[in-house]
Amino acid sequence: MTFEELPDEWKEWIDLTPIERFRQSEKIFAQYLAMGGSLDPDPDPTSPFYDPDQWRPGAAYGRAGLRVLRRGAV
């Protein structure tokens, strides 16, 4: 596929400088996390290290689960 055959959106991305691409990637990544994306890898059942008993799905919406513990009076 030649440059002329690429979609306009791709051409705009290619025309950015490396630092501009990096900054745009940061914005996209922040949006991904804000929408509930997770950095946890998906389980790989073909891996020799995969243990189905140890894997648990992440918390809802990609957020860590919180539990308040209190000891004594506050």
PyMOL Python script that loads the backbone (N, CA, C, O; Angstrom):
from pymol import cmd

cmd.read_pdbstr("""\
ATOM      1  N   MET A   1       0.848  -1.170   0.000  1.00  0.00           N
ATOM      2  CA  MET A   1       0.000   0.000   0.000  1.00  0.00           C
ATOM      3  C   MET A   1       0.897   1.238   0.000  1.00  0.00           C
ATOM      4  O   MET A   1       1.827   1.338   0.801  1.00  0.00           O
ATOM      5  N   THR A   2       0.620   2.157  -0.884  1.00  0.00           N
ATOM      6  CA  THR A   2       1.413   3.379  -0.964  1.00  0.00           C
ATOM      7  C   THR A   2       0.815   4.452  -0.063  1.00  0.00           C
ATOM      8  O   THR A   2      -0.305   4.323   0.430  1.00  0.00           O
ATOM      9  N   PHE A   3       1.595   5.517   0.138  1.00  0.00           N
ATOM     10  CA  PHE A   3       1.154   6.615   0.988  1.00  0.00           C
ATOM     11  C   PHE A   3      -0.144   7.222   0.461  1.00  0.00           C
ATOM     12  O   PHE A   3      -1.029   7.577   1.240  1.00  0.00           O
ATOM     13  N   GLU A   4      -0.254   7.339  -0.849  1.00  0.00           N
ATOM     14  CA  GLU A   4      -1.449   7.930  -1.456  1.00  0.00           C
ATOM     15  C   GLU A   4      -2.697   7.082  -1.222  1.00  0.00           C
ATOM     16  O   GLU A   4      -3.807   7.613  -1.213  1.00  0.00           O
ATOM     17  N   GLU A   5      -2.531   5.784  -1.034  1.00  0.00           N
ATOM     18  CA  GLU A   5      -3.661   4.878  -0.829  1.00  0.00           C
ATOM     19  C   GLU A   5      -4.124   4.825   0.628  1.00  0.00           C
ATOM     20  O   GLU A   5      -5.199   4.299   0.915  1.00  0.00           O
ATOM     21  N   LEU A   6      -3.330   5.360   1.539  1.00  0.00           N
ATOM     22  CA  LEU A   6      -3.681   5.326   2.957  1.00  0.00           C
ATOM     23  C   LEU A   6      -4.873   6.226   3.251  1.00  0.00           C
ATOM     24  O   LEU A   6      -5.077   7.226   2.562  1.00  0.00           O
ATOM     25  N   PRO A   7      -5.660   5.884   4.262  1.00  0.00           N
ATOM     26  CA  PRO A   7      -6.745   6.778   4.690  1.00  0.00           C
ATOM     27  C   PRO A   7      -6.164   8.107   5.200  1.00  0.00           C
ATOM     28  O   PRO A   7      -5.030   8.146   5.676  1.00  0.00           O
ATOM     29  N   ASP A   8      -6.933   9.178   5.101  1.00  0.00           N
ATOM     30  CA  ASP A   8      -6.466  10.505   5.512  1.00  0.00           C
ATOM     31  C   ASP A   8      -6.025  10.528   6.973  1.00  0.00           C
ATOM     32  O   ASP A   8      -5.050  11.197   7.315  1.00  0.00           O
ATOM     33  N   GLU A   9      -6.737   9.800   7.837  1.00  0.00           N
ATOM     34  CA  GLU A   9      -6.383   9.763   9.253  1.00  0.00           C
ATOM     35  C   GLU A   9      -4.974   9.210   9.456  1.00  0.00           C
ATOM     36  O   GLU A   9      -4.228   9.706  10.300  1.00  0.00           O
ATOM     37  N   TRP A  10      -4.610   8.196   8.692  1.00  0.00           N
ATOM     38  CA  TRP A  10      -3.269   7.613   8.804  1.00  0.00           C
ATOM     39  C   TRP A  10      -2.218   8.579   8.273  1.00  0.00           C
ATOM     40  O   TRP A  10      -1.133   8.697   8.842  1.00  0.00           O
ATOM     41  N   LYS A  11      -2.540   9.267   7.186  1.00  0.00           N
ATOM     42  CA  LYS A  11      -1.596  10.233   6.619  1.00  0.00           C
ATOM     43  C   LYS A  11      -1.294  11.332   7.636  1.00  0.00           C
ATOM     44  O   LYS A  11      -0.143  11.741   7.791  1.00  0.00           O
ATOM     45  N   GLU A  12      -2.335  11.808   8.332  1.00  0.00           N
ATOM     46  CA  GLU A  12      -2.131  12.837   9.350  1.00  0.00           C
ATOM     47  C   GLU A  12      -1.205  12.328  10.451  1.00  0.00           C
ATOM     48  O   GLU A  12      -0.340  13.064  10.925  1.00  0.00           O
ATOM     49  N   TRP A  13      -1.383  11.073  10.859  1.00  0.00           N
ATOM     50  CA  TRP A  13      -0.544  10.483  11.909  1.00  0.00           C
ATOM     51  C   TRP A  13       0.910  10.373  11.446  1.00  0.00           C
ATOM     52  O   TRP A  13       1.830  10.678  12.205  1.00  0.00           O
ATOM     53  N   ILE A  14       1.110   9.947  10.223  1.00  0.00           N
ATOM     54  CA  ILE A  14       2.467   9.795   9.692  1.00  0.00           C
ATOM     55  C   ILE A  14       3.157  11.148   9.573  1.00  0.00           C
ATOM     56  O   ILE A  14       4.369  11.243   9.766  1.00  0.00           O
ATOM     57  N   ASP A  15       2.405  12.187   9.260  1.00  0.00           N
ATOM     58  CA  ASP A  15       2.984  13.517   9.091  1.00  0.00           C
ATOM     59  C   ASP A  15       3.391  14.166  10.418  1.00  0.00           C
ATOM     60  O   ASP A  15       4.113  15.162  10.412  1.00  0.00           O
ATOM     61  N   LEU A  16       2.947  13.625  11.547  1.00  0.00           N
ATOM     62  CA  LEU A  16       3.337  14.172  12.846  1.00  0.00           C
ATOM     63  C   LEU A  16       4.804  13.868  13.127  1.00  0.00           C
ATOM     64  O   LEU A  16       5.346  12.872  12.648  1.00  0.00           O
ATOM     65  N   THR A  17       5.437  14.737  13.908  1.00  0.00           N
ATOM     66  CA  THR A  17       6.804  14.456  14.341  1.00  0.00           C
ATOM     67  C   THR A  17       6.743  13.376  15.423  1.00  0.00           C
ATOM     68  O   THR A  17       5.677  13.148  15.995  1.00  0.00           O
ATOM     69  N   PRO A  18       7.847  12.717  15.712  1.00  0.00           N
ATOM     70  CA  PRO A  18       7.828  11.687  16.751  1.00  0.00           C
ATOM     71  C   PRO A  18       7.333  12.202  18.109  1.00  0.00           C
ATOM     72  O   PRO A  18       6.594  11.494  18.793  1.00  0.00           O
ATOM     73  N   ILE A  19       7.719  13.408  18.511  1.00  0.00           N
ATOM     74  CA  ILE A  19       7.265  13.925  19.803  1.00  0.00           C
ATOM     75  C   ILE A  19       5.770  14.230  19.768  1.00  0.00           C
ATOM     76  O   ILE A  19       5.080  14.039  20.769  1.00  0.00           O
ATOM     77  N   GLU A  20       5.265  14.698  18.635  1.00  0.00           N
ATOM     78  CA  GLU A  20       3.822  14.941  18.507  1.00  0.00           C
ATOM     79  C   GLU A  20       3.047  13.632  18.581  1.00  0.00           C
ATOM     80  O   GLU A  20       1.983  13.572  19.197  1.00  0.00           O
ATOM     81  N   ARG A  21       3.575  12.585  17.957  1.00  0.00           N
ATOM     82  CA  ARG A  21       2.938  11.264  18.033  1.00  0.00           C
ATOM     83  C   ARG A  21       2.936  10.749  19.464  1.00  0.00           C
ATOM     84  O   ARG A  21       1.949  10.176  19.925  1.00  0.00           O
ATOM     85  N   PHE A  22       4.045  10.957  20.164  1.00  0.00           N
ATOM     86  CA  PHE A  22       4.141  10.517  21.550  1.00  0.00           C
ATOM     87  C   PHE A  22       3.098  11.228  22.409  1.00  0.00           C
ATOM     88  O   PHE A  22       2.424  10.592  23.220  1.00  0.00           O
ATOM     89  N   ARG A  23       2.963  12.533  22.238  1.00  0.00           N
ATOM     90  CA  ARG A  23       1.982  13.304  23.021  1.00  0.00           C
ATOM     91  C   ARG A  23       0.554  12.881  22.703  1.00  0.00           C
ATOM     92  O   ARG A  23      -0.285  12.802  23.600  1.00  0.00           O
ATOM     93  N   GLN A  24       0.276  12.611  21.438  1.00  0.00           N
ATOM     94  CA  GLN A  24      -1.059  12.134  21.064  1.00  0.00           C
ATOM     95  C   GLN A  24      -1.309  10.752  21.672  1.00  0.00           C
ATOM     96  O   GLN A  24      -2.416  10.461  22.126  1.00  0.00           O
ATOM     97  N   SER A  25      -0.283   9.910  21.677  1.00  0.00           N
ATOM     98  CA  SER A  25      -0.418   8.578  22.276  1.00  0.00           C
ATOM     99  C   SER A  25      -0.704   8.681  23.772  1.00  0.00           C
ATOM    100  O   SER A  25      -1.499   7.908  24.307  1.00  0.00           O
ATOM    101  N   GLU A  26      -0.060   9.631  24.449  1.00  0.00           N
ATOM    102  CA  GLU A  26      -0.326   9.835  25.874  1.00  0.00           C
ATOM    103  C   GLU A  26      -1.789  10.191  26.105  1.00  0.00           C
ATOM    104  O   GLU A  26      -2.412   9.681  27.036  1.00  0.00           O
ATOM    105  N   LYS A  27      -2.343  11.071  25.258  1.00  0.00           N
ATOM    106  CA  LYS A  27      -3.748  11.466  25.392  1.00  0.00           C
ATOM    107  C   LYS A  27      -4.674  10.269  25.165  1.00  0.00           C
ATOM    108  O   LYS A  27      -5.639  10.066  25.901  1.00  0.00           O
ATOM    109  N   ILE A  28      -4.363   9.487  24.140  1.00  0.00           N
ATOM    110  CA  ILE A  28      -5.183   8.315  23.833  1.00  0.00           C
ATOM    111  C   ILE A  28      -5.113   7.308  24.979  1.00  0.00           C
ATOM    112  O   ILE A  28      -6.131   6.731  25.361  1.00  0.00           O
ATOM    113  N   PHE A  29      -3.917   7.097  25.526  1.00  0.00           N
ATOM    114  CA  PHE A  29      -3.733   6.146  26.614  1.00  0.00           C
ATOM    115  C   PHE A  29      -4.476   6.602  27.872  1.00  0.00           C
ATOM    116  O   PHE A  29      -5.091   5.788  28.560  1.00  0.00           O
ATOM    117  N   ALA A  30      -4.417   7.906  28.171  1.00  0.00           N
ATOM    118  CA  ALA A  30      -5.129   8.441  29.335  1.00  0.00           C
ATOM    119  C   ALA A  30      -6.632   8.246  29.160  1.00  0.00           C
ATOM    120  O   ALA A  30      -7.336   7.925  30.118  1.00  0.00           O
ATOM    121  N   GLN A  31      -7.116   8.438  27.956  1.00  0.00           N
ATOM    122  CA  GLN A  31      -8.550   8.243  27.688  1.00  0.00           C
ATOM    123  C   GLN A  31      -8.924   6.770  27.857  1.00  0.00           C
ATOM    124  O   GLN A  31      -9.980   6.450  28.402  1.00  0.00           O
ATOM    125  N   TYR A  32      -8.051   5.876  27.386  1.00  0.00           N
ATOM    126  CA  TYR A  32      -8.286   4.437  27.534  1.00  0.00           C
ATOM    127  C   TYR A  32      -8.415   4.057  29.008  1.00  0.00           C
ATOM    128  O   TYR A  32      -9.320   3.310  29.378  1.00  0.00           O
ATOM    129  N   LEU A  33      -7.515   4.569  29.849  1.00  0.00           N
ATOM    130  CA  LEU A  33      -7.564   4.272  31.277  1.00  0.00           C
ATOM    131  C   LEU A  33      -8.799   4.895  31.927  1.00  0.00           C
ATOM    132  O   LEU A  33      -9.418   4.278  32.794  1.00  0.00           O
ATOM    133  N   ALA A  34      -9.165   6.119  31.515  1.00  0.00           N
ATOM    134  CA  ALA A  34     -10.339   6.783  32.074  1.00  0.00           C
ATOM    135  C   ALA A  34     -11.623   6.027  31.740  1.00  0.00           C
ATOM    136  O   ALA A  34     -12.592   6.078  32.499  1.00  0.00           O
ATOM    137  N   MET A  35     -11.631   5.336  30.619  1.00  0.00           N
ATOM    138  CA  MET A  35     -12.812   4.568  30.212  1.00  0.00           C
ATOM    139  C   MET A  35     -12.850   3.191  30.862  1.00  0.00           C
ATOM    140  O   MET A  35     -13.763   2.409  30.599  1.00  0.00           O
ATOM    141  N   GLY A  36     -11.860   2.884  31.716  1.00  0.00           N
ATOM    142  CA  GLY A  36     -11.870   1.616  32.429  1.00  0.00           C
ATOM    143  C   GLY A  36     -10.912   0.588  31.867  1.00  0.00           C
ATOM    144  O   GLY A  36     -10.971  -0.581  32.248  1.00  0.00           O
ATOM    145  N   GLY A  37     -10.038   0.992  30.978  1.00  0.00           N
ATOM    146  CA  GLY A  37      -9.038   0.064  30.450  1.00  0.00           C
ATOM    147  C   GLY A  37      -8.112  -0.408  31.545  1.00  0.00           C
ATOM    148  O   GLY A  37      -7.970   0.247  32.577  1.00  0.00           O
ATOM    149  N   SER A  38      -7.488  -1.532  31.323  1.00  0.00           N
ATOM    150  CA  SER A  38      -6.634  -2.123  32.348  1.00  0.00           C
ATOM    151  C   SER A  38      -5.243  -2.391  31.790  1.00  0.00           C
ATOM    152  O   SER A  38      -5.079  -2.663  30.600  1.00  0.00           O
ATOM    153  N   LEU A  39      -4.251  -2.310  32.659  1.00  0.00           N
ATOM    154  CA  LEU A  39      -2.880  -2.635  32.280  1.00  0.00           C
ATOM    155  C   LEU A  39      -2.556  -4.104  32.539  1.00  0.00           C
ATOM    156  O   LEU A  39      -1.485  -4.585  32.172  1.00  0.00           O
ATOM    157  N   ASP A  40      -3.491  -4.811  33.175  1.00  0.00           N
ATOM    158  CA  ASP A  40      -3.270  -6.218  33.470  1.00  0.00           C
ATOM    159  C   ASP A  40      -3.321  -7.036  32.182  1.00  0.00           C
ATOM    160  O   ASP A  40      -4.235  -6.858  31.376  1.00  0.00           O
ATOM    161  N   PRO A  41      -2.351  -7.930  31.977  1.00  0.00           N
ATOM    162  CA  PRO A  41      -2.383  -8.756  30.777  1.00  0.00           C
ATOM    163  C   PRO A  41      -3.507  -9.790  30.848  1.00  0.00           C
ATOM    164  O   PRO A  41      -3.898 -10.236  31.927  1.00  0.00           O
ATOM    165  N   ASP A  42      -4.001 -10.150  29.698  1.00  0.00           N
ATOM    166  CA  ASP A  42      -5.002 -11.219  29.635  1.00  0.00           C
ATOM    167  C   ASP A  42      -4.306 -12.547  29.929  1.00  0.00           C
ATOM    168  O   ASP A  42      -3.125 -12.707  29.619  1.00  0.00           O
ATOM    169  N   PRO A  43      -5.019 -13.489  30.518  1.00  0.00           N
ATOM    170  CA  PRO A  43      -4.399 -14.791  30.790  1.00  0.00           C
ATOM    171  C   PRO A  43      -4.079 -15.511  29.482  1.00  0.00           C
ATOM    172  O   PRO A  43      -4.820 -15.402  28.505  1.00  0.00           O
ATOM    173  N   ASP A  44      -2.979 -16.241  29.476  1.00  0.00           N
ATOM    174  CA  ASP A  44      -2.570 -16.991  28.295  1.00  0.00           C
ATOM    175  C   ASP A  44      -2.588 -18.482  28.632  1.00  0.00           C
ATOM    176  O   ASP A  44      -1.627 -19.001  29.199  1.00  0.00           O
ATOM    177  N   PRO A  45      -3.683 -19.175  28.283  1.00  0.00           N
ATOM    178  CA  PRO A  45      -3.770 -20.597  28.629  1.00  0.00           C
ATOM    179  C   PRO A  45      -2.741 -21.468  27.923  1.00  0.00           C
ATOM    180  O   PRO A  45      -2.571 -22.630  28.294  1.00  0.00           O
ATOM    181  N   THR A  46      -2.044 -20.935  26.905  1.00  0.00           N
ATOM    182  CA  THR A  46      -1.028 -21.732  26.221  1.00  0.00           C
ATOM    183  C   THR A  46       0.341 -21.614  26.885  1.00  0.00           C
ATOM    184  O   THR A  46       1.272 -22.335  26.526  1.00  0.00           O
ATOM    185  N   SER A  47       0.464 -20.699  27.860  1.00  0.00           N
ATOM    186  CA  SER A  47       1.734 -20.507  28.542  1.00  0.00           C
ATOM    187  C   SER A  47       1.997 -21.656  29.510  1.00  0.00           C
ATOM    188  O   SER A  47       1.065 -22.149  30.146  1.00  0.00           O
ATOM    189  N   PRO A  48       3.248 -22.089  29.631  1.00  0.00           N
ATOM    190  CA  PRO A  48       3.555 -23.140  30.602  1.00  0.00           C
ATOM    191  C   PRO A  48       3.412 -22.647  32.043  1.00  0.00           C
ATOM    192  O   PRO A  48       3.359 -23.461  32.964  1.00  0.00           O
ATOM    193  N   PHE A  49       3.351 -21.335  32.251  1.00  0.00           N
ATOM    194  CA  PHE A  49       3.227 -20.773  33.590  1.00  0.00           C
ATOM    195  C   PHE A  49       1.779 -20.471  33.960  1.00  0.00           C
ATOM    196  O   PHE A  49       1.509 -19.993  35.062  1.00  0.00           O
ATOM    197  N   TYR A  50       0.854 -20.742  33.060  1.00  0.00           N
ATOM    198  CA  TYR A  50      -0.565 -20.447  33.306  1.00  0.00           C
ATOM    199  C   TYR A  50      -1.126 -21.412  34.339  1.00  0.00           C
ATOM    200  O   TYR A  50      -1.001 -22.629  34.201  1.00  0.00           O
ATOM    201  N   ASP A  51      -1.738 -20.861  35.367  1.00  0.00           N
ATOM    202  CA  ASP A  51      -2.382 -21.657  36.401  1.00  0.00           C
ATOM    203  C   ASP A  51      -3.813 -21.140  36.547  1.00  0.00           C
ATOM    204  O   ASP A  51      -4.018 -20.073  37.125  1.00  0.00           O
ATOM    205  N   PRO A  52      -4.801 -21.868  36.040  1.00  0.00           N
ATOM    206  CA  PRO A  52      -6.177 -21.368  36.087  1.00  0.00           C
ATOM    207  C   PRO A  52      -6.689 -21.140  37.500  1.00  0.00           C
ATOM    208  O   PRO A  52      -7.616 -20.354  37.698  1.00  0.00           O
ATOM    209  N   ASP A  53      -6.104 -21.812  38.487  1.00  0.00           N
ATOM    210  CA  ASP A  53      -6.551 -21.612  39.866  1.00  0.00           C
ATOM    211  C   ASP A  53      -6.059 -20.287  40.441  1.00  0.00           C
ATOM    212  O   ASP A  53      -6.651 -19.769  41.387  1.00  0.00           O
ATOM    213  N   GLN A  54      -4.988 -19.736  39.884  1.00  0.00           N
ATOM    214  CA  GLN A  54      -4.425 -18.490  40.390  1.00  0.00           C
ATOM    215  C   GLN A  54      -4.997 -17.260  39.705  1.00  0.00           C
ATOM    216  O   GLN A  54      -4.958 -16.171  40.277  1.00  0.00           O
ATOM    217  N   TRP A  55      -5.529 -17.403  38.496  1.00  0.00           N
ATOM    218  CA  TRP A  55      -6.025 -16.249  37.743  1.00  0.00           C
ATOM    219  C   TRP A  55      -7.412 -15.843  38.217  1.00  0.00           C
ATOM    220  O   TRP A  55      -8.302 -16.679  38.377  1.00  0.00           O
ATOM    221  N   ARG A  56      -7.578 -14.554  38.437  1.00  0.00           N
ATOM    222  CA  ARG A  56      -8.896 -13.994  38.770  1.00  0.00           C
ATOM    223  C   ARG A  56      -9.117 -12.771  37.899  1.00  0.00           C
ATOM    224  O   ARG A  56      -8.179 -12.009  37.666  1.00  0.00           O
ATOM    225  N   PRO A  57     -10.322 -12.567  37.416  1.00  0.00           N
ATOM    226  CA  PRO A  57     -10.568 -11.371  36.605  1.00  0.00           C
ATOM    227  C   PRO A  57     -10.380 -10.124  37.456  1.00  0.00           C
ATOM    228  O   PRO A  57     -10.569 -10.156  38.672  1.00  0.00           O
ATOM    229  N   GLY A  58     -10.007  -9.027  36.809  1.00  0.00           N
ATOM    230  CA  GLY A  58      -9.796  -7.769  37.513  1.00  0.00           C
ATOM    231  C   GLY A  58     -11.095  -7.203  38.047  1.00  0.00           C
ATOM    232  O   GLY A  58     -12.183  -7.694  37.745  1.00  0.00           O
ATOM    233  N   ALA A  59     -10.961  -6.174  38.835  1.00  0.00           N
ATOM    234  CA  ALA A  59     -12.135  -5.516  39.403  1.00  0.00           C
ATOM    235  C   ALA A  59     -12.935  -4.837  38.297  1.00  0.00           C
ATOM    236  O   ALA A  59     -12.410  -4.575  37.215  1.00  0.00           O
ATOM    237  N   ALA A  60     -14.176  -4.559  38.564  1.00  0.00           N
ATOM    238  CA  ALA A  60     -15.044  -3.929  37.582  1.00  0.00           C
ATOM    239  C   ALA A  60     -14.481  -2.583  37.144  1.00  0.00           C
ATOM    240  O   ALA A  60     -13.930  -1.838  37.954  1.00  0.00           O
ATOM    241  N   TYR A  61     -14.618  -2.287  35.897  1.00  0.00           N
ATOM    242  CA  TYR A  61     -14.219  -1.009  35.305  1.00  0.00           C
ATOM    243  C   TYR A  61     -12.728  -0.735  35.438  1.00  0.00           C
ATOM    244  O   TYR A  61     -12.312   0.422  35.386  1.00  0.00           O
ATOM    245  N   GLY A  62     -11.925  -1.760  35.606  1.00  0.00           N
ATOM    246  CA  GLY A  62     -10.479  -1.586  35.657  1.00  0.00           C
ATOM    247  C   GLY A  62      -9.963  -0.914  36.912  1.00  0.00           C
ATOM    248  O   GLY A  62      -8.794  -0.531  36.966  1.00  0.00           O
ATOM    249  N   ARG A  63     -10.798  -0.762  37.914  1.00  0.00           N
ATOM    250  CA  ARG A  63     -10.370  -0.107  39.148  1.00  0.00           C
ATOM    251  C   ARG A  63      -9.983  -1.149  40.187  1.00  0.00           C
ATOM    252  O   ARG A  63     -10.504  -2.264  40.203  1.00  0.00           O
ATOM    253  N   ALA A  64      -9.077  -0.764  41.033  1.00  0.00           N
ATOM    254  CA  ALA A  64      -8.662  -1.669  42.103  1.00  0.00           C
ATOM    255  C   ALA A  64      -9.770  -1.760  43.147  1.00  0.00           C
ATOM    256  O   ALA A  64     -10.463  -0.780  43.417  1.00  0.00           O
ATOM    257  N   GLY A  65      -9.926  -2.920  43.718  1.00  0.00           N
ATOM    258  CA  GLY A  65     -10.912  -3.076  44.784  1.00  0.00           C
ATOM    259  C   GLY A  65     -10.385  -2.469  46.075  1.00  0.00           C
ATOM    260  O   GLY A  65      -9.203  -2.606  46.390  1.00  0.00           O
ATOM    261  N   LEU A  66     -11.241  -1.811  46.811  1.00  0.00           N
ATOM    262  CA  LEU A  66     -10.832  -1.185  48.060  1.00  0.00           C
ATOM    263  C   LEU A  66     -11.626  -1.777  49.212  1.00  0.00           C
ATOM    264  O   LEU A  66     -12.808  -2.097  49.085  1.00  0.00           O
ATOM    265  N   ARG A  67     -10.948  -1.911  50.323  1.00  0.00           N
ATOM    266  CA  ARG A  67     -11.610  -2.395  51.521  1.00  0.00           C
ATOM    267  C   ARG A  67     -11.099  -1.570  52.691  1.00  0.00           C
ATOM    268  O   ARG A  67      -9.891  -1.480  52.910  1.00  0.00           O
ATOM    269  N   VAL A  68     -12.002  -0.976  53.432  1.00  0.00           N
ATOM    270  CA  VAL A  68     -11.613  -0.130  54.553  1.00  0.00           C
ATOM    271  C   VAL A  68     -11.434  -0.999  55.788  1.00  0.00           C
ATOM    272  O   VAL A  68     -12.319  -1.770  56.159  1.00  0.00           O
ATOM    273  N   LEU A  69     -10.293  -0.863  56.404  1.00  0.00           N
ATOM    274  CA  LEU A  69     -10.012  -1.589  57.636  1.00  0.00           C
ATOM    275  C   LEU A  69      -9.820  -0.565  58.743  1.00  0.00           C
ATOM    276  O   LEU A  69      -9.072   0.401  58.594  1.00  0.00           O
ATOM    277  N   ARG A  70     -10.505  -0.792  59.850  1.00  0.00           N
ATOM    278  CA  ARG A  70     -10.359   0.095  61.004  1.00  0.00           C
ATOM    279  C   ARG A  70      -9.962  -0.723  62.198  1.00  0.00           C
ATOM    280  O   ARG A  70     -10.527  -1.784  62.465  1.00  0.00           O
ATOM    281  N   ARG A  71      -8.995  -0.223  62.908  1.00  0.00           N
ATOM    282  CA  ARG A  71      -8.580  -0.867  64.145  1.00  0.00           C
ATOM    283  C   ARG A  71      -8.680   0.163  65.265  1.00  0.00           C
ATOM    284  O   ARG A  71      -7.983   1.178  65.241  1.00  0.00           O
ATOM    285  N   GLY A  72      -9.511  -0.083  66.206  1.00  0.00           N
ATOM    286  CA  GLY A  72      -9.663   0.839  67.319  1.00  0.00           C
ATOM    287  C   GLY A  72     -10.530   2.036  66.952  1.00  0.00           C
ATOM    288  O   GLY A  72     -11.112   2.103  65.869  1.00  0.00           O
ATOM    289  N   ALA A  73     -10.596   2.962  67.869  1.00  0.00           N
ATOM    290  CA  ALA A  73     -11.416   4.157  67.684  1.00  0.00           C
ATOM    291  C   ALA A  73     -10.734   5.125  66.728  1.00  0.00           C
ATOM    292  O   ALA A  73      -9.510   5.175  66.607  1.00  0.00           O
ATOM    293  N   VAL A  74     -11.570   5.876  66.070  1.00  0.00           N
ATOM    294  CA  VAL A  74     -11.036   6.869  65.130  1.00  0.00           C
ATOM    295  C   VAL A  74     -11.056   8.230  65.759  1.00  0.00           C
ATOM    296  O   VAL A  74     -10.647   9.207  65.130  1.00  0.00           O
TER     297      VAL A  74
END
""", "prot")
cmd.dss("prot")
cmd.show_as("cartoon", "prot")
cmd.util.cbc("prot")
cmd.orient("prot")
